Structures are given as C-alpha cells and as structure tokens.
C-alpha cells in the first residue's frame, strides 16, 4: 500500500503555501508603503513645526511693529509740549459712590463717563482711570469736573470742581481724586498736577 497522498491533496498544500507567501508579500508591501508614508508624514510634521515657528516669529514682529506704531501715533497726535492727560482715582469711597463724571475743558465737553458697579468698585480698590488725553496751547485753561453719584446716607450727590490749568512746556498731568473726609463724613474732591 502506497502512503503517498493523492496528487489532489499535494496540490492543495502547494496552493496553501502560495497563498501564505502571497499574504506575507502583501503584508511586507503594506509595511513598506506605510513606513514610507510615515517618513513622508514625518517630513510634513517637521515642515509644519518649522512653519509654526516662523508664524510665531512673525507674530512677535507684528506685535513689536504695532507697539511702535502706537507710540508714533501718540507722539504725533499728542506732542509732549501740548499734551494734557486727566486721571481719576478714589481714595476710600465710603462717603461717595461714583455714578458718572463729565469733564469740560475751556467750556467744551471733552469726556463723559457712566460707571458700572464693577468699574466703580475697581476705582475704590485703587484703580486709576485715564479720563482724557488731548492737546492744549500754553497758558491758562479752565477744567470743570462734574461728579454725580450717591453721597452719605445714599442721597443723590452732584458736585462740580473747577481747576485752573497752567499749561507750560512739556506734558501736563492732572489727577482728580475723590477722597473720604472722616472728620466731616463727606467726600472731598481734590486734584494733583505735575509736569
């Protein structure tokens, strides 16, 4: 009796081997293609990282240019020899709650501001607000600040303060201050100027 397998069975084993070899070749081909793609994508990621760093550098340069342009604009619009800047601060704030302020310079309204509770609280906590920045000629000028709000016992309170501004060479700075007067239990409206 012959123990050899019939030819049809040998042929099936060969076919199976051929399928396995084809499958292995297919897997190797896919692996090669995928690794090539991964290398290409690695190059793309490097290019993207390089592009990102260039964008960040450009952003920094744009911010520097913006700052420089802002300074140039300030110098052109508000030359130091004719500029006047008015600030507001609150010291204490127990006897006056600010609702609004109006500034008139030489009988012309130059600034008007209505405060939210949050803004008034920020001023009470030590914040300083720039109310006005402009140009005036040398000489004497009249600045009138009209403060509106709630005074002691939550009563409506309106107060106007007149300041004579003596404009000389150089920038002039004026700080309006709403200060508590504990002795009188009233707010005081004072100012400081400097060049």
ZIWOFEN-V483398 format. One record per residue. N is the residue number from 0. SS is DSSP state (~ for helix, > for strand, _ for the rest). OMEGA is omega in whole degrees, 0 to 359 (NA if undefined). Layout:
n=N ss=SS omega=OMEGA
n=N ss=SS omega=OMEGA
This chain:
n=0 ss=_ omega=183
n=1 ss=_ omega=183
n=2 ss=_ omega=179
n=3 ss=_ omega=180
n=4 ss=_ omega=178
n=5 ss=_ omega=183
n=6 ss=~ omega=181
n=7 ss=~ omega=179
n=8 ss=~ omega=178
n=9 ss=~ omega=180
n=10 ss=~ omega=178
n=11 ss=~ omega=178
n=12 ss=~ omega=178
n=13 ss=~ omega=178
n=14 ss=~ omega=180
n=15 ss=~ omega=178
n=16 ss=~ omega=180
n=17 ss=~ omega=178
n=18 ss=~ omega=180
n=19 ss=~ omega=179
n=20 ss=~ omega=178
n=21 ss=~ omega=179
n=22 ss=~ omega=178
n=23 ss=~ omega=178
n=24 ss=~ omega=178
n=25 ss=~ omega=178
n=26 ss=~ omega=177
n=27 ss=~ omega=178
n=28 ss=~ omega=178
n=29 ss=~ omega=179
n=30 ss=~ omega=179
n=31 ss=~ omega=180
n=32 ss=~ omega=181
n=33 ss=~ omega=180
n=34 ss=~ omega=176
n=35 ss=~ omega=178
n=36 ss=~ omega=180
n=37 ss=~ omega=177
n=38 ss=~ omega=178
n=39 ss=~ omega=179
n=40 ss=~ omega=176
n=41 ss=~ omega=177
n=42 ss=~ omega=180
n=43 ss=~ omega=178
n=44 ss=~ omega=177
n=45 ss=~ omega=179
n=46 ss=~ omega=179
n=47 ss=~ omega=178
n=48 ss=~ omega=178
n=49 ss=~ omega=178
n=50 ss=~ omega=179
n=51 ss=~ omega=179
n=52 ss=~ omega=177
n=53 ss=~ omega=178
n=54 ss=~ omega=179
n=55 ss=~ omega=177
n=56 ss=~ omega=178
n=57 ss=~ omega=178
n=58 ss=~ omega=179
n=59 ss=~ omega=179
n=60 ss=~ omega=179
n=61 ss=~ omega=178
n=62 ss=~ omega=177
n=63 ss=~ omega=179
n=64 ss=~ omega=179
n=65 ss=~ omega=178
n=66 ss=~ omega=179
n=67 ss=~ omega=178
n=68 ss=~ omega=178
n=69 ss=~ omega=179
n=70 ss=~ omega=178
n=71 ss=~ omega=178
n=72 ss=~ omega=178
n=73 ss=~ omega=181
n=74 ss=~ omega=180
n=75 ss=~ omega=183
n=76 ss=~ omega=184
n=77 ss=_ omega=179
n=78 ss=_ omega=186
n=79 ss=_ omega=183
n=80 ss=_ omega=183
n=81 ss=_ omega=186
n=82 ss=> omega=174
n=83 ss=> omega=181
n=84 ss=> omega=181
n=85 ss=> omega=179
n=86 ss=> omega=177
n=87 ss=> omega=173
n=88 ss=> omega=178
n=89 ss=> omega=177
n=90 ss=> omega=182
n=91 ss=_ omega=179
n=92 ss=_ omega=180
n=93 ss=_ omega=184
n=94 ss=_ omega=180
n=95 ss=_ omega=174
n=96 ss=> omega=186
n=97 ss=> omega=174
n=98 ss=> omega=182
n=99 ss=> omega=175
n=100 ss=> omega=175
n=101 ss=> omega=177
n=102 ss=> omega=174
n=103 ss=> omega=177
n=104 ss=> omega=183
n=105 ss=_ omega=177
n=106 ss=_ omega=177
n=107 ss=> omega=180
n=108 ss=> omega=181
n=109 ss=> omega=180
n=110 ss=> omega=177
n=111 ss=> omega=183
n=112 ss=> omega=177
n=113 ss=> omega=188
n=114 ss=_ omega=169
n=115 ss=_ omega=178
n=116 ss=~ omega=181
n=117 ss=~ omega=179
n=118 ss=~ omega=178
n=119 ss=~ omega=179
n=120 ss=~ omega=178
n=121 ss=~ omega=177
n=122 ss=~ omega=179
n=123 ss=~ omega=181
n=124 ss=_ omega=176
n=125 ss=_ omega=179
n=126 ss=_ omega=177
n=127 ss=> omega=181
n=128 ss=> omega=172
n=129 ss=> omega=182
n=130 ss=> omega=187
n=131 ss=> omega=172
n=132 ss=> omega=182
n=133 ss=> omega=181
n=134 ss=> omega=173
n=135 ss=_ omega=179
n=136 ss=_ omega=175
n=137 ss=_ omega=180
n=138 ss=> omega=181
n=139 ss=> omega=179
n=140 ss=> omega=180
n=141 ss=> omega=176
n=142 ss=> omega=179
n=143 ss=> omega=177
n=144 ss=> omega=179
n=145 ss=> omega=181
n=146 ss=> omega=177
n=147 ss=> omega=179
n=148 ss=> omega=179
n=149 ss=> omega=180
n=150 ss=_ omega=178
n=151 ss=~ omega=183
n=152 ss=~ omega=176
n=153 ss=~ omega=177
n=154 ss=_ omega=176
n=155 ss=> omega=187
n=156 ss=> omega=178
n=157 ss=> omega=184
n=158 ss=> omega=176
n=159 ss=> omega=176
n=160 ss=> omega=179
n=161 ss=> omega=182
n=162 ss=> omega=173
n=163 ss=> omega=181
n=164 ss=> omega=177
n=165 ss=> omega=183
n=166 ss=> omega=175
n=167 ss=_ omega=177
n=168 ss=_ omega=179
n=169 ss=_ omega=180
n=170 ss=_ omega=176
n=171 ss=> omega=180
n=172 ss=> omega=179
n=173 ss=> omega=178
n=174 ss=> omega=175
n=175 ss=> omega=184
n=176 ss=> omega=171
n=177 ss=> omega=189
n=178 ss=> omega=176
n=179 ss=> omega=172
n=180 ss=> omega=185
n=181 ss=_ omega=180
n=182 ss=_ omega=180
n=183 ss=_ omega=186
n=184 ss=_ omega=181
n=185 ss=> omega=173
n=186 ss=> omega=171
n=187 ss=> omega=178
n=188 ss=> omega=185
n=189 ss=> omega=179
n=190 ss=> omega=174
n=191 ss=> omega=175
n=192 ss=> omega=174
n=193 ss=> omega=180
n=194 ss=_ omega=NA
